[in-house]
């Protein structure tokens, strides 16, 4: 059984970093899943990025020591990374001394693996003295990285360095990457996120191209299940898919960038662990279902799967939740055949089942439940909206009855209020599927009541 050499995660997202207890929890989980690497690189740790010149205070050093100890117990290497690129003067001997001093301080407490990151910074030299000394950004960064690795190896011959380039996604054949490949010490691992920042696929051709350009196997920084920045409304709890089973040929490993939601991120990490430990025998759906059962238990498993299918939108599945779309499309198909009875009864049954699931989902493990509370709350709201829309159609079908008009008006009023509330929803639960269905129902019945359409 072939497995990737480097398997794990990189805490590399923007926003609130994990707590110390979160990291200890995750390191233990990684060990259980036969993952072997955790990289510390939270963008909003000031000592990691904006205030990189300042040494960590004593309480941080204590926490780092505990992380190293926890990792040693479960076979997980703890990698400490620094991201100085926003303000670093590459040509300055003083700046280089500050870098060495900070790396030495972290080496002293027990780190053996390190990261030097130049992601999300200007893609050209910005200091006059750097432009005078270096002909390109790649040469400047390679100089710094080689100096740091040489310094670390003087103190510890087993020291390792992971490098994140400024150009970390794309076609993989640029002059910048070619220069890095030529200039960087061959012992340095180079990160790559794939064709995109958050890549829908990690395919063999792209991996082959970039590995040939950088003259070594590529180390993937997989931006999934991370949901920072504009992705915050999304909940990335779908299967781990679209990663080529032959990537081992050109890749030394994959590190996933998780969400700030620690427990919730374990679904993707559990799945990825199965892929990374045995890619050729990996079954995405089977791994996903096992991950959910591991996290929530057998009693809540099926209800959670249905909830997860309503939250499928991500870089891996960049389209509306298929589970809900299929239900609405089936409803419309029956309606087109004038089979109102089957269309309404089956759709009411479908959404009533999802509403019934809410009582089961209320029994989720507490930490997980708190993390996903905004999505659960709006899931409930959307199900109410869907059932209300169906109620309108039931009353519309029976419009000839004496009180049907009043019932229809009342149901439309409630639906309108739900749709107005949805304008302020904070998550992307259910995508746009129920919203579009409900809006269509509201509009289509407006004429018959001589009302102004909702939009």
ZIPEGI-V943940 format. One record per backbone hydrogen bond with DSSP energy under -0.5 kcal/mol. CO is the residue of the C=O (numbers start at 1). NH is the residue of the N-H. If there is no record, write none. Layout:
# ZIPEGI-V943940
[[CO NH] [CO NH]]
This chain:
# ZIPEGI-V943940
[[2 279] [5 7] [6 254] [7 36] [7 37] [8 256] [9 39] [10 12] [11 41] [13 43] [13 44] [19 23] [20 24] [21 25] [22 26] [23 27] [24 28] [25 29] [26 30] [27 31] [28 32] [29 33] [30 35] [31 34] [36 77] [37 9] [38 40] [38 79] [39 11] [39 41] [40 81] [42 45] [44 46] [45 48] [45 49] [46 51] [48 83] [49 52] [51 54] [57 61] [58 62] [59 63] [60 64] [61 65] [62 66] [63 67] [64 68] [65 69] [66 70] [67 71] [68 72] [69 73] [70 74] [71 74] [71 75] [71 76] [75 77] [77 38] [77 79] [78 113] [79 40] [80 115] [82 117] [84 87] [84 88] [88 90] [89 92] [92 96] [93 97] [94 98] [95 99] [96 100] [97 101] [98 102] [99 103] [100 104] [101 105] [102 106] [103 107] [104 108] [105 109] [106 111] [107 110] [112 160] [113 80] [114 162] [115 82] [116 164] [117 85] [127 130] [127 131] [128 132] [129 133] [130 134] [136 140] [137 141] [138 142] [139 143] [140 144] [141 145] [142 146] [143 147] [144 148] [145 149] [146 150] [147 151] [148 152] [149 153] [150 154] [151 155] [152 156] [156 159] [160 114] [161 189] [162 116] [163 165] [163 191] [164 118] [166 168] [168 193] [168 194] [174 178] [175 179] [176 180] [177 181] [178 182] [179 183] [180 184] [185 188] [189 163] [190 219] [192 221] [193 199] [194 170] [197 199] [201 195] [201 203] [202 244] [203 207] [204 208] [205 209] [206 210] [207 211] [208 212] [209 213] [210 214] [211 215] [211 216] [218 220] [218 252] [218 253] [219 192] [220 222] [220 255] [221 223] [222 224] [222 257] [228 231] [229 232] [231 234] [233 428] [234 236] [235 237] [239 241] [242 202] [242 244] [244 247] [246 249] [247 250] [247 251] [250 218] [252 6] [253 220] [254 8] [255 222] [256 10] [256 258] [257 226] [260 262] [261 265] [262 266] [263 266] [264 267] [265 269] [266 270] [267 271] [268 272] [269 273] [270 274] [271 275] [272 276] [273 277] [274 278] [276 4] [278 281] [279 282] [282 284] [283 287] [284 288] [285 289] [286 290] [287 291] [288 292] [289 293] [290 294] [291 295] [292 296] [292 297] [293 297] [297 301] [298 302] [300 304] [301 305] [302 306] [303 307] [304 308] [305 309] [306 310] [307 310] [308 311] [309 312] [310 430] [311 237] [317 314] [317 319] [321 325] [322 326] [323 327] [324 328] [325 329] [326 330] [327 331] [328 332] [329 333] [330 334] [331 335] [332 336] [333 337] [334 339] [335 338] [338 340] [339 343] [340 344] [341 345] [342 346] [343 347] [344 348] [345 349] [346 350] [347 351] [348 352] [349 353] [350 354] [351 355] [352 356] [353 357] [354 358] [355 358] [356 359] [356 360] [357 360] [357 361] [358 362] [360 363] [361 364] [365 369] [366 370] [367 371] [368 372] [370 373] [372 375] [372 376] [373 377] [374 378] [375 379] [376 380] [377 381] [378 382] [379 383] [380 384] [381 385] [382 386] [383 387] [384 388] [385 389] [386 390] [387 391] [388 392] [389 393] [390 394] [391 395] [392 396] [393 397] [394 398] [396 399] [398 401] [401 404] [401 405] [403 407] [404 408] [405 409] [406 410] [407 411] [408 412] [409 413] [410 414] [411 415] [412 416] [413 417] [414 418] [415 419] [416 420] [417 421] [418 422] [419 423] [420 423] [421 424] [422 425] [428 431] [430 433] [430 434] [432 436] [433 437] [434 438] [435 439] [436 440] [437 441] [438 442] [439 443] [440 444] [441 445] [442 446] [443 446] [443 447] [445 449] [446 449] [446 450] [446 451] [447 450]]
